[in-house]
């Protein structure tokens, strides 16, 4: 009986060792450790006014400002390339599924878009600081076309943002007329 137990234990240990050697470890860093080159190269001016009953503290505001700039960097990249994968950490699951339905393939549009300024009005800030509804009343977008002509547009956009993981994500967006 003792010999059968030892042989079984030996076989189990040998099996686990062999399985461990076969397991391939991914050399890709987790998202929070990767450098986001798209967001790092993006610069815009953001002014924030608070109209909410609950008010974010200065750290939450600085985090929102940084993440909002990163969201727009990825929205501009999405507009230019149709690549939904690059910015998926800045989209909620629901919003990612919505834009992925229209995803065909990465394609260069040859039109570049850059956001210049934002005037954020925080309409609703949740008590727990995980949901933010805002109106961006002065989104100034600068478009450059392949023939080197440019156009500027000013829009008003309503957004719902959720704080998931370690940053804000876009959950809904609507252009207001």
N, C-alpha and C positions, 0 to 999 in steps of 0.2 A: 504494500500500500504506500509506504514511504517512497519507494522508487518511482511509482507512477506519479506521485505528487511532485517530486523533484524534476522528473522529465517534463511534466506539463508546465511547471513554472519556468524551466529552462526554455521550452519552446515558445512560451508567451513572451518572455524577455527578448529572445532572438527575433521574434516577429515584430515587436515594437521597435527594436533597433533598426531593423531593415526598413520598416515603414518610415521612420524618421529620416533615413538617408534618402529615400525616394521623394520626400516632400520638397518641392522647389519653393524657395522663399523669394518673394517679390522684392526687387530692389527699388521699386517706386516708393517715394516718400508719401506719407499721408497728406491730405489736402492742406491741413493747417501748417505743415512744414514746408510746403512748396512756395517758391517765389511766383507771384502773380505778375508777370511782365506787362500784361494788358493794363492792369490797375495801376501799376507803378509809373507807367508813362503817361497817365491821364491827369490833367489838371483842370479844375473849374472853380468858379467862385460860387459859394453857397451862403446865403443869408437865411437865418431861421427866426421865425416869430411863433410864439406859443399862444394858442387860444384854448387849450385844453384845461379841464378842471384839475387833472393830475399833471404835474409838471416834472419833466425829467431833470436830473441833476446835471452838473457840468460834464461829468465823465460820460454819462449816457448821451448827451448832446454831441460831444466830440466823436464818440463811437458812431452815432447816426450820421454825422457829417462825413466821416471817412468812408463808411460803408455805402452811403448814398452816392458818393463820387465813384466808388468802385462799381456799383450797380450800373451807373450810366456809362462807365468805360466799357462794360460788357454788353450793354444794350447797343452802343455804337458799333462795337465789334460784330455783334449779331446782325445788325443792319447791313454792315459792309460785306460779311462773309457767309451768312446763313449757318454759321457753326454754333449749334446749340450746346454742344458738349463743353466748350471752353469755360462758359460762365455758369454752369449748372449749380455750383455751390452758392450762387447769389439768387437763385430762383427757388421758390417753394416747390414741393412735389407737384401740387396741383397746377401751378403755372408752368412748370417744366413740361408736364404731360400735354398741356394745351399747345405750347409752341412746338413741341416735338411732333405733334400731329401734322404740322405743315412743313416739317423738315424733309427735304429731298436729299441734298448732298451739299457739301461745302462748295460754295461758288463765289468768286470775286465779282462784285457788282461794279467795280471801278468808280463808284461814288463814295466819297468819304464824308462822314458826319462827325462833328465835334460840338459838344455842348459848352457854351461859354459861361452862362450864369444861371442861377436858380434862386428863386425866392420861395422858400418853404414856409407854409403855414401849417403848423401841427394842430389839427382839428381835434383829434382824440388820441390821447396817450393812455394806455391801459394802466390800471393800478399796479399790476405786477411788472410793468415795463417790457412786456413781450409783444405787444401789438401797437402799431402806430398808423393812424390814418392821417394823410396829409394832402394838401393841395399845393402844387408847385405852380405858382401864379405867373411866373416869368421865366419859362424855359426858353433860352435863346439858343437855337440850333443853327450851325453854320455848315452848309453843304458845299462840297467841291466836286464838280463834275469832270468827266474825262477830257473835255475840251478846255479845261482850266477855268471855266466860268464858275462863279460862286453865287450862292443865295443864302440869305438869312431869314429865319422864321422865328416867330415868338408864339409859343403855345401855353395853354393852361392845362395841367395834367393832375388828375386825382390818382393817388396811389394808396394801396394798403400794404404795409410792410409787417413782417413777422420776424421775431428774433429767434433763430434756431441755430443750435450749435454754438458757434463763437462769433456770429455776425448777423446783420440784418439781411433778410431775403425779400424779394418782391413777390407778393401774393396776388395782386391785382393792379391793373392800370387802365385808366380811361382818359382819353383826350376830351376835354370839355370845350364846348363851343362858346 
